[in-house]
Amino acid sequence: MICIGTRFERYIRPIVFGTLVVALTVLSASADETSAGLPSLQVPDGFVVEMAAGPPLVKFPMLGAFDDAGRLFVCESTGENLDAEQLLARLPNFIRMLEDTDGDGQFDKSTIFADKMTLPTGATWHDGALYVASAPSIWRLEDADGDGVADRRDELITGFTFRGHAGDVHGPYLGPNGRLYFVDGIMGHELRDKSGRVLSKGKLARVFSSRLDGSDLETFCGGGMANPVAVTFTEEGEMFGATTFFHYNSQDRIRHDAFFHGVYGGVYPRRVGLLRDEFKLTGPLLPAVTRFGMSAPSNLRCYRADAFGEDYRGNIFISHFNTRRVTRARLRRDGATFRAENEPFLISTNPDFHPCDVIEDADGSILVIDTGGWFKIGCPTSSLQPEVLGAIYRIHRANQPAALDPRGEKIAWDDSSPELASLLDDSRVAVRDRAIATLAKRGERAIASLREVLHTGPVRARRNAVWALTRIGTPEACAVARFAIQDADAAVRLVACTCAATHRDAAALEQLIALLNDDEAAVRREAATAVGRIGKSEAVPALLELFKDADERILEHSIIYALIEIDDADATLAGLQDSSSAVRRAALIALDQMEKGALTREIVSPLLKTDDTALLEAVVDVVSRRTGWGELVTTLLRSWLLAPEFAAERRTMLRENMYRLRREPACQAVMAEVLSQPDASPEARILLLNVMIDSGFGEFPATWLEQVLANLESVDVRVARKALDAMASTNVGQFDEGLVEYSQDMTRPLSLRVRAVSILSRDGLAIPDATFEFLRGQCSRENAFETRLDAARALAKAKLAPAQLDAVIALIAQAGPLELPLLLQPLADAWQHDSDKTGPNLILALEKSPGFSSLNEDQLATLFKNAPTEARNSAEPLFRRLKAEYATSRRQVLRTVFNLFGGDPVRGKEIFFGKEALCSACHRAGSEKGKEIGPDLRRIGEVRSHRDLLEAILVPNASFARGFEPKTIVTNSGRVVSGVIRDETDDAITIYTSQREEVRVPRAEIEEIAASKVSIMPQGLERTFTSDDLRDLLAFLSSLTGQQL
């Protein structure tokens, strides 16, 4: 690895917190100066990094695009973290235009091309205009008078919901077929054209496609991933996308970002309840090419030039915001899709380096845009850090010869000569692209020369001729492009299929059906896509026949999706009689998803007579979504549930289907029967109890009651605790008698007895003194945390007598950060029984409490709201102390971070999993099994700096990791529940509160869901640490880079 080859600078603006000032600092480093404090940028041997633009030319650059003249248009922020309302009111951000006037590779002129924008999140140049995404719209910006400023702004499409954290619309990108592509996250959208007509409405993520004027809007693919950030295309038109939260399991809280192969109609993870409402599913969700962990990919680019060498051509470069690197994915065709060999290309150990874009320049070098340290909304970056400015870096081969006219500026592009067609095979990428665009713009006049290229030109020229014909798009152009369907080269045939698919060219149907037998799986895939879009029933038999040999998920998807689009139930029904179980499965899925499928019990029932597991799972999926069909599959479900073990995929499938069938009496009976069987595995029992918990039944069916109680007797503590959780999910006291008996049984595990009492006390009932004493005894710091918390929760919910309230006040003095807020809840009523000692005793206990710093002002105010005037006045020092400690924590982030390096990670691990720190009560770390409430920390050292980690501990409300933003739910009755959303179903949202309690809120009862500013991680945890403890804990967290997984 070599470091940067020329000097560069990092700029840090001064910031002020109260009276603390961080002075302006300018740091610089070169290849031999990295020991001076600023970590180096590292690239592979033979490459060099140079500064292309830094302050003051740019300050907070994010994304960019070149025009035909080499001007770089940069989407730039002012460095402010603003929400949607503020962005719309102020329109603070802009598009900057950079120019390299002397051709030395470094930009030297900077002007504003377009101001007054919300937050521009992507740009592409085409035919004299800049196309930009800036929520809530897609814009076309044009400099009509040539003065370098956009004086014409056309809003092409509008209606993207956004919140200011960039988890919304990105793009657009020009596809090789001449259409615009743009991506949108799960903020939701209601897209309208210029006339106000609704074009698309939904809540989930999508890759959209439209014509250049915004018309003909289509969903290309989509899914439950949180934030697709970009797409890029190979020269054959294969799409690749990058996204955060591609995979996210709400139960174990594990997040994986990814890059994926985008195929038409594809639906990708995460699993969310609305997938079936918004997309046609063809079976299991489509896989990623590569999963990254929580790297926060920010952009990607297919490298097309020759400058880096043959091994780099066709690679995908991906920038990662969190992990401060650019990776390189070497693609290899793998049937109808791809596999990738991934490796780092650029690495920075500077915590303030955040690459947001990778751009290929015309000379074959690449630009990496570092946005600096300003962006904090939802990102694991300290909100108290100095505002580090960004920069743009250029990476090229060492001693790379200067490219000659890389953009073809010396070519007579206005010349109508047919010689321009020869440029379709030019060695310069920018020239080839401009040749395609120029010939396409000429329309019918260019068809003759393009026809000649298809007959006599080399492969690359033939392929690009088809792209030009696709952009022309007239009937004559499509007719000429059909010639390429029979080309000798697979890449040309692939592009010809895309042309036919783009224009739904029915005249190509016969040729496309023949291509379903092509030797290349990718061609078969794209031919299936084309015949599906054409929508003619003649293709159905060939599609069903093709499925017999479709042995990979991507090809399976394209065939089934084609059948769904054709929507001919009669023709597809023949597939249910095929001797191939695979064909029967394809036909079943297609009939289930097509508009005119009209499946009946009589049609589906015979399909259960098979040993093909995939077909059986498809049948169960279909049956589980139809009311009254459950009895068809109960025998099968019982056998699967009673298997000695089952894979994670089977477990997920079973849980989903059992949940959907939970209202069917036959399914309810199977659940009870399996729970009664001695040979049922713990995993099966936990699965079924989870279904009961999620069922939404305030009152369980009678068939379940006995078996839930029976599983409380399990010797497996996991099963017994899950049975208690199931009892807690009901609200009519069905299990009270059994809970009382269990709580009094001295032979039962202590923690579970406490949990049983906690469930009994939830209705605010008075508790006997003996039970109170039992709970009070479990609040000791010597007991396990879960036991202490359950005891505190029981006391919080119970109706306590005056003497019991006095005893709770005594507990306050030793209560930790997580128990204290619970123990304060019943004390709000203590003033009704006030004695002269209540106020002084409570204030004294709070002064001593280790958990005092975890409180917020609202909690303290609520506690003393009804107190006598004398008690409220005496409590004023507590309020002042709370404010002072919060301010101290914020300052301590900056004051102490430089003194907390080093440390012993082994001892830090002991602290993490110990009783005092309680970190493992909410987080997973290393190979040990921690709880799964907060973010998974097993890769946290890869994505957070020491400063970031310190702030997360000292000031948990300062910033929130994406996916763990606290929410407040207000119900129709006025009930307020705050916490992190743990799970969502069609019927309810489950939220995890700061008291580590799961609360299920039926969707029908929800009036409002709003963002909260209070983390469920309590403040003040650091008060239990010495400075050495904190240093060791940070050392342990910094060591967690995922290599231990």
PEGIVEN-V414438 format. One record per helix or strand of 2 or more residues. SS is the DSSP state (A for helix, B for strand). FROM is the first residue (numbers start at 1). TO is the last residue. If there is no record, write none. Layout:
SS_FROM_TO, SS_FROM_TO
This chain:
B_8_13, B_15_17, B_20_22, B_25_29, A_34_36, B_41_43, B_47_53, B_61_66, B_72_76, A_84_90, B_93_99, B_109_117, B_120_126, B_129_134, B_137_142, B_152_160, B_170_174, B_180_184, B_189_192, B_198_202, B_205_210, B_218_223, B_227_233, B_239_249, B_254_262, B_267_268, A_275_278, B_290_293, B_297_302, A_310_312, B_316_320, B_325_334, B_337_348, B_355_360, B_366_370, B_387_388, B_391_397, A_418_425, A_429_456, A_459_472, A_475_486, A_490_503, A_506_515, A_521_534, A_537_547, A_553_566, A_569_577, A_581_593, A_601_608, A_613_624, A_630_632, A_634_641, A_648_660, A_665_676, A_682_694, A_702_711, A_717_728, A_736_743, A_750_763, A_769_777, A_785_797, A_802_812, A_817_833, A_836_848, A_852_854, A_857_864, A_869_874, A_876_899, A_905_912, A_919_921, A_940_943, A_946_954, B_967_971, B_976_984, B_988_992, B_998_1002, A_1003_1005, B_1006_1011, A_1021_1024, A_1027_1038
